[in-house]
Structures are given as C-alpha cells and as structure tokens.
Amino acid sequence: MSILVVGGAGYIGSHTVRALLDRGEDVLVLDDLSEGHRAAVPASVPLLEIDLLDRAATLAALSEHKPEAVFHFAASCYVGESVTDPGKYFRNNFVATLNLLDGMVQGGSKRFIFSSTCATYGEPPSLPITEDMPKEPVNPYGRTKLFCEQAFADYEVAHGIQSVSLRYFNAAGAHPSGELGEDHEPETHLIPLVLQVALGQREDIKIFGSDYDTPDGTCIRDYIHIVDLAEAHILGLEGLRGGRISRAAFNLGNEEGHSVRQVIDMARKVTGHAIPAVETERRAGDPPRLVGSSALAREVLGWKPRYGDLLSILETAWKWHREHPRGYGENTAKNG
Ligand SMILES: NC(=O)c1ccc[n+]([C@@H]2O[C@H](COP(=O)([O-])OP(=O)(O)OC[C@H]3O[C@@H](n4cnc5c(N)ncnc54)[C@H](O)[C@@H]3O)[C@@H](O)[C@H]2O)c1
C-alpha cells in the first residue's frame, strides 16, 4: 500500500517524499501546485493534481488509492496574510483538512501525520516550549492548525484515524545533494532572503527590530534542518505502524536559538559575501524568542537530528540557492 504525501511538491513535503523513497516506500503525491513545484516531485512518483478544497475530487482520490498513511503538508503558510484574509486560512488549512480526513474515512486509511507549528502556542510563558504549555495562538494561521489538531481527536474516536501532529519551529536548509531546496514566492523566511542578498538578487537584508531583550537585540528563533524534519515524519509513521503512539503531538526544533544577527554572520562566512543589513522597525506580533524543547520527540520517537548546527543548515541552503538561483524555475545555473 502506498503513502500519500499531500503537499508533496512543496518545500518540506518534497524532502519527505525523498526520505520515503530512500526507505523503499511506495509514494503518491497530491498537490494542486498552487505553491509547490512539479519539478520537486520525482518523475517516478504519481502526482495527483487536486485542490483539497475540491471535496468531491479529494474524496474520490482517497477512495481510489486507499493509502496506508497520509502525510499532510498542504496549507497556506503566511502569518501576515492570515491576519488580513482569515477566511482563506480557515478554508485552506481547516476545511481542506476535513475534506482530507473525510476522504480517509471513505477510503479506510487510518494513519495520519500532520504538519503543525509552534504558532499553536502563541506567546509561551517560558522557554523552551514544551508540548504541555497552553495553546493560545496569536494569529489565524496558528489557530487553523490548532483547530485541525483538535479535530484529529474526534476523528480518532469516531473513525479510528490515528494521528501524529508535528509542531515545527523554523524549517531551514536543503537536501545535501543540492537537488531539492526552498523555493517560495513570495519568500518570507530569513535564510533564503539572506542568501538572495549573497546572490545579488536583493540589495540588503532587513532586520525587523534591533532593540529586543536578547543578547544582540534581534529576535531569536529555533532552526531545524529539513532533512531532520523529514526523518521525524518517518519516525512518526513507524510509531503509528507499531501502535506505540496515537493522537500525539511533538515539537521539532533544535532546542537552540539563533538570533537574526547570528544567522546573517554565519551566512557571511558561508557565502563570502558582505550581505549588507539594514535595521528597521519591529514587526507586529514577533515574539523576541521562540525556542522549543524536542525532548519528547527524542524520547518517544527516537529522533536524533543529524544537522543540528546552524553551519550545516546554511551550507546546504547555500548549495541549493547557488546552484538554483531561480529555484525550480527553468533558468537554473545547472540547466540554464
Ligand atoms: N516552513 C516552515 O518553516 C514551517 C514551519 C512550521 C509549520 N510548517 C507547515 O509545514 C507545511 C509545509 O510547509 P512548506 O514550507 O513546505 O510549505 P509549501 O508552501 O512549500 O508547501 C505546501 C504545499 O501544499 C500545496 N497546497 C497548498 N494548498 C493546497 C490545496 N488546497 N490542495 C492541494 N495542495 C495544496 C502547495 O502547492 C505546496 O506544494 C505547512 O502545513 C506549514 O504550515 C512550515
């Protein structure tokens, strides 16, 4: 039986497809390519080009393929846009997930691995963030993910669908082969933006706030390598297959925070480029520090990050961006 990777043409989904194929799993991708890239899906993997909001098509696909497990990465992911257009986020992140779950009910699929986020916690009372802390999201994006997590408990009771929610901190880096990487439009993540400056595609990198109560005044975030993230999904699947976990949620981060300035400095070393930085106003809703504890994932899933240091994250990201200055676009350095 196959594994269905929903959102498998996107950044994290495509790396997880690669990790599943490396283990000899039979994989199918469902993606509407609204944000993802056909070129990120290997030619050997069937791509079902379906919008999850097309309920009839989603139900039909799940009924036809009856996947053993579903990995669900598809979502709208821009926090700022979720504030200005919450309806889009509740539809695409929550209603779409219900369509997928209902399709699983029809097709008899019982294992579900979900991309959740540290945004479900909002502003945590202390650090590092542990799974038992209050979930009080401060934006619609975080709320839509929390709604999904809450629905899983009810789908387990009613339909026996067992789920694992993985609450990621900041996904970063690229596949060490240089064949897969991050390509978002618009790009909002710090590391690709910094590397776009090194490539001459941007003049400078903006630092939003340099007067936070942190050692160098800039915000601190917990970066997790994309390959380690993909590995955690496989461990989640194994946990469900072995009946060891269900209706579980795990943080995935490195338990170490890096400030915006530290990331820029490391990028300067890795790229050899001066990367000019411009300090500007704080952005609304940016907590000064977000660092998670992944102790539970280590203990229960046996997760051991292999690329835990910022250098590996930046080196792999730089390899991808240098070799693919236009991402998955046609005119890459390699093929253009
Ligand atoms: N990137 C991060 O740092 C981060 C952090 C925390 C959580 N997450 C979560 O991880 C998941 C993956 O993030 P990503 O960075 O890979 O995003 P991405 O945009 O690169 O990938 C999402 C994929 O889902 C597809 N998609 C979106 N809506 C769809 C729909 N209605 N029907 C079918 N396909 C649809 C897109 O085309 C895209 O290929 C998201 O759920 C996101 O909320 C990401």
The ligand as a MOL file (V3000), in Angstrom:
LIG
                    3D

  0  0  0     0  0            999 V3000
M  V30 BEGIN CTAB
M  V30 COUNTS 44 48 0 0 0
M  V30 BEGIN ATOM
M  V30 1 N 8.3220 26.1350 6.5010 0
M  V30 2 C 8.2870 26.2330 7.8360 0
M  V30 3 O 9.2160 26.7590 8.4800 0
M  V30 4 C 7.1040 25.6800 8.6000 0
M  V30 5 C 7.0820 25.8260 9.9900 0
M  V30 6 C 6.0040 25.2950 10.7010 0
M  V30 7 C 4.9920 24.6140 10.0250 0
M  V30 8 N 5.0420 24.4990 8.6780 0 CHG=1
M  V30 9 C 3.9560 23.7590 7.9970 0
M  V30 10 O 4.5380 22.7870 7.1620 0
M  V30 11 C 3.7550 22.5670 5.9970 0
M  V30 12 C 4.6220 22.6330 4.7670 0
M  V30 13 O 5.2850 23.9030 4.7080 0
M  V30 14 P 6.1710 24.2860 3.4510 0
M  V30 15 O 7.1080 25.3530 3.8790 0
M  V30 16 O 6.6870 23.0480 2.8120 0 CHG=-1
M  V30 17 O 5.0390 24.9290 2.5160 0
M  V30 18 P 4.9470 24.9430 0.9180 0
M  V30 19 O 4.0590 26.0730 0.5410 0
M  V30 20 O 6.2940 24.8730 0.3120 0
M  V30 21 O 4.1930 23.5560 0.6050 0
M  V30 22 C 2.8040 23.4000 0.7200 0
M  V30 23 C 2.3160 22.6080 -0.4860 0
M  V30 24 O 0.9080 22.3920 -0.3600 0
M  V30 25 C 0.2830 22.6590 -1.6020 0
M  V30 26 N -1.0900 23.0960 -1.3260 0
M  V30 27 C -1.4800 24.2110 -0.6460 0
M  V30 28 N -2.8190 24.2650 -0.6020 0
M  V30 29 C -3.2850 23.1640 -1.2520 0
M  V30 30 C -4.5960 22.6560 -1.5470 0
M  V30 31 N -5.6960 23.3190 -1.1760 0
M  V30 32 N -4.7120 21.4920 -2.2160 0
M  V30 33 C -3.5870 20.8180 -2.6130 0
M  V30 34 N -2.3470 21.2470 -2.3760 0
M  V30 35 C -2.1920 22.4050 -1.7060 0
M  V30 36 C 1.1330 23.7360 -2.2680 0
M  V30 37 O 1.0240 23.7520 -3.6710 0
M  V30 38 C 2.5510 23.3370 -1.8030 0
M  V30 39 O 3.1530 22.4450 -2.7220 0
M  V30 40 C 2.6360 23.6060 6.0540 0
M  V30 41 O 1.4750 22.9500 6.5350 0
M  V30 42 C 3.1290 24.6260 7.0620 0
M  V30 43 O 2.0460 25.2200 7.7390 0
M  V30 44 C 6.0630 25.0150 7.9450 0
M  V30 END ATOM
M  V30 BEGIN BOND
M  V30 1 1 1 2
M  V30 2 2 2 3
M  V30 3 1 2 4
M  V30 4 1 4 5
M  V30 5 2 4 44
M  V30 6 2 5 6
M  V30 7 1 6 7
M  V30 8 2 7 8
M  V30 9 1 8 9
M  V30 10 1 8 44
M  V30 11 1 9 10
M  V30 12 1 9 42
M  V30 13 1 10 11
M  V30 14 1 11 12
M  V30 15 1 11 40
M  V30 16 1 12 13
M  V30 17 1 13 14
M  V30 18 2 14 15
M  V30 19 1 14 16
M  V30 20 1 14 17
M  V30 21 1 17 18
M  V30 22 2 18 19
M  V30 23 1 18 20
M  V30 24 1 18 21
M  V30 25 1 21 22
M  V30 26 1 22 23
M  V30 27 1 23 24
M  V30 28 1 23 38
M  V30 29 1 24 25
M  V30 30 1 25 26
M  V30 31 1 25 36
M  V30 32 1 26 27
M  V30 33 1 26 35
M  V30 34 2 27 28
M  V30 35 1 28 29
M  V30 36 1 29 30
M  V30 37 2 29 35
M  V30 38 1 30 31
M  V30 39 2 30 32
M  V30 40 1 32 33
M  V30 41 2 33 34
M  V30 42 1 34 35
M  V30 43 1 36 37
M  V30 44 1 36 38
M  V30 45 1 38 39
M  V30 46 1 40 41
M  V30 47 1 40 42
M  V30 48 1 42 43
M  V30 END BOND
M  V30 END CTAB
M  END
